[in-house]
Amino acid sequence: MYGLTHTPLLNKNTCLVLGFFDNSSPPAFAQTWNIEGPCKKLSARGESLWHFHNNQAILLLHCGDEKTFSLTHLAKLMRTIHTVLNQQKIRATTLCMPRIQTSSPNQQIEHMLLQLDACAYAPPHLKSEPKKQHNTLESISFYLEGATDEAITAATATAAGISWTRTLANLPANYCTPSYLANEVIAFAAQHDTLRTRVLEREDMQALGMGAFLAISQGSPEPPKLIEIQYTGAGEQAPIVLVGKGVTFDSGGISLKPPAGMHEMKYDMAGAASVLGAIKACVLMKLPINIVGLLACTENMPGGNATKPGDVVTSMLGKTIEITNTDAEGRMVLADTLTYAERFKPHFVLDIATLTGAILIALGRFASGFMTADEDLANTLQQAALESNDHIWRMPLDESFQSALESPVADMINASLDREAGSVTAACFLSHFAKKFRWAHLDIAGTAWNSGKKHDATGRPVPLLVAVLREVARAH
């Protein structure tokens, strides 16, 4: 479906899209297409116009000022292109966009492909009527001087990972249970020699002393699963461990959430889904790196056996936790999973979780929040965010916030007793279980899905995670 071309020629079976800057001359290959006049009719970024040369279709697209053209502008233009071409039921196209000066040709091609693939994504079809085709594009070629096939390979792999993440997250909670996720991982691992997997059941967790994890699962008849998936692409190299929160439905437990918007709590497993998406991309790219994915999967329900506010449980680390809020469940399952991660002697650990509504209040849906005390790891994440255009923002992780977690009856409480610094104190809680390795926490509660009537998973932060993993692979 995707490819590069080095000769952007007009073809009766292909629509050619030509982007241009303010006051720019047509590129050399388009000098004879008589486009100067039509281009002058477009004056604002995003405006488009159909032009026909020898009865062959050219979509002219105004890209604005060359000096300010960015990946963000490019993403908007890709959505415009996808809409216009599908309105005309175009099946094949060649895209010739001008160069972003602050990005490499390969980086630009990757972003174009990912944006178009995101537009073409169709969520799981559970309606009774036949599925309607909303995307007519079957073949897309890109022309950009200096780009290589490596960009197509990397972007296609990343797009496949994002699509899987979105589909898993978009599935209703009665479809996508912890057991369903376990079966998906087992089936995926069976397709690749570089993967192996293991699923820890309730009895395994009990034997390991995972009292924090099990406290969340005990209100639901759905059995919890700690899903381990290992990708081996680099021999004995220390692995990167990705820990994903996989709460397949979060009612809040006894601390029940309000009904408005609760149906979107099927997305509370988006962290686990993003780990799978990132690993899938790395497998398809055959990155020379080792990765361990740990998916902490359970439901959080208010059943007769559910954990009660005020209960005290013992984590795998041995720390006792007073549960002041059963809706602060994600940090509980992550706590024991982070302790479990120690056995892999990781290069570093990233946990990814739709952890707090507070991060949505702080950063909206533009950026994921992250916390770490490791400056090198912070720099790696921030550089990956720039490369992937998957935005993040660093939040504090200061010792002074730890006082909010003090308990009179246990080593700590699981949630502070007021609403102040909610996302920071959640990360402070997790930090107690991540002292034996380099670690960063990603709170994606504001970025993992778009809310509202047309709620839909975004696939974030798969692009960020893939950029991190590619950078580590290059460094080794």
Secondary structure by P-SEA (a helix, b strand, c coil): cccccccccccccbbbbbbbccccccccccccccaaaaaaacccccbbbbbbcccbbbbbbbbcccccccaaaaaaaaaaaaaaaaaaccccccccccccccccaaaaaaaaaaaaaaaaccccccccccccccccccbbbbbbccccaaaaaaaaaaaaaaaaaaaaaacccccccaaaaaaaaaaaaaaccccccccccaaaaaaacaaaaaaaaccccbbbbbbbbbbbcccccccbbbbbbcccccccccccccccccccccccaaaaaaaaaaaaaaaaacccbbbbbbbbccccccccccccccbbbbcccccccccccccccaaaaaaaaaaaaccccccbbbbbccccccccccccccbbbbbbccaaaaaaaaaaaaaacbbbbbbbbcccccccccccccccccccccccaaaaaaaaaaccccccccbbbbbcccccccccccccccccaaaaaaaaaaaaaaac
